[in-house]
Amino acid sequence: MGSTCSHLDTIHQVKPHTRGCEECLKLGQSWVHLRLCKECGHVGCCDSSIGKHATKHFHAVKHPVVQSIEPGEDWYWCYVDELMFEL
């Protein structure tokens, strides 16, 4: 961590739409970790989860930055820059 994401302007104060992965909840699946889209508030599961819904959300709508919403974690991931960073 130390490089700068070039998509900081897409980060907004958003509230999570759900308390779990939106798609997994609809499908009755479980998830490993949760990621919050910092552009729209979508909650998706990480790539260690079966659905990989956070990444699928990025590919569908091109919102570049997610934040881990796991307790004790305070990092962001930019899909476009392929960069993990903290604010």
Backbone torsions as a table, in degrees:
resi	resn	phi	psi	omega
1	MET	NA	130.2	-178.7
2	GLY	164.4	-28.6	174.1
3	SER	-73.6	163.7	-177.8
4	THR	-108.3	133.7	174.9
5	CYS	-70.3	136.8	179.3
6	SER	-89.5	10.1	-177.9
7	HIS	-121.3	26.5	-178.9
8	LEU	-60.8	-26.1	-179.4
9	ASP	-70.0	-10.3	178.6
10	THR	-92.9	-4.6	-178.3
11	ILE	-83.1	124.4	-179.6
12	HIS	-126.9	159.3	171.4
13	GLN	-76.2	106.1	-178.2
14	VAL	-122.9	154.2	174.1
15	LYS	-103.5	137.2	177.7
16	PRO	-59.0	137.1	178.2
17	HIS	-66.9	-32.4	-175.8
18	THR	-140.4	171.0	177.8
19	ARG	-93.5	6.1	178.3
20	GLY	-153.3	-179.0	178.4
21	CYS	-61.5	123.9	-175.6
22	GLU	-57.2	-48.6	-177.3
23	GLU	-71.2	-41.4	179.4
24	CYS	-62.2	-39.2	177.9
25	LEU	-61.2	-41.8	179.4
26	LYS	-66.9	-34.4	-176.0
27	LEU	-91.1	-9.9	-176.7
28	GLY	75.8	24.5	179.2
29	GLN	-96.4	164.6	174.5
30	SER	-103.2	167.3	-179.9
31	TRP	-135.4	167.5	179.9
32	VAL	-97.7	-58.8	180.0
33	HIS	-136.0	157.3	-177.1
34	LEU	-112.2	145.6	178.4
35	ARG	-128.2	138.3	-179.0
36	LEU	-106.9	122.5	175.3
37	CYS	-68.6	122.4	-175.9
38	LYS	-83.4	3.1	176.0
39	GLU	-100.8	-36.9	-173.8
40	CYS	-129.6	-11.2	179.6
41	GLY	92.7	4.3	176.7
42	HIS	-62.7	136.9	175.2
43	VAL	-107.7	122.0	179.6
44	GLY	-130.0	162.3	179.5
45	CYS	-88.5	157.5	-176.4
46	CYS	-75.5	175.0	-178.5
47	ASP	-73.9	-8.2	172.8
48	SER	-83.6	-10.2	178.8
49	SER	-87.3	158.5	-178.9
50	ILE	-57.9	-45.9	-173.2
51	GLY	-79.5	-26.3	-176.9
52	LYS	49.4	44.7	-171.4
53	HIS	-72.7	-25.8	176.1
54	ALA	-65.2	-45.0	178.4
55	THR	-66.9	-39.5	177.6
56	LYS	-62.7	-37.3	176.9
57	HIS	-62.2	-45.0	177.5
58	PHE	-57.9	-47.7	-178.7
59	HIS	-64.0	-32.1	-178.5
60	ALA	-77.1	-40.0	-172.2
61	VAL	-120.3	-7.0	175.9
62	LYS	66.1	24.1	172.8
63	HIS	-78.0	117.0	-165.8
64	PRO	-79.5	-25.9	-169.8
65	VAL	-115.9	130.5	171.9
66	VAL	-119.9	157.1	176.0
67	GLN	-120.7	139.1	172.3
68	SER	-67.6	133.0	175.4
69	ILE	-114.8	29.9	174.7
70	GLU	-83.2	140.7	178.5
71	PRO	-55.0	133.7	178.0
72	GLY	83.2	-3.1	178.6
73	GLU	-108.0	138.0	-177.9
74	ASP	-138.8	59.3	-178.9
75	TRP	-132.7	162.9	-179.1
76	TYR	-124.1	157.2	175.5
77	TRP	-131.2	131.0	173.6
78	CYS	-104.3	116.3	-179.9
79	TYR	-66.0	-36.7	-176.8
80	VAL	-70.8	-49.4	-179.1
81	ASP	-82.4	-8.2	-175.7
82	GLU	50.0	57.0	-170.8
83	LEU	-137.6	129.6	171.4
84	MET	-95.3	137.2	-178.9
85	PHE	-153.3	166.5	175.3
86	GLU	-120.9	154.0	176.4
87	LEU	-111.6	NA	NA
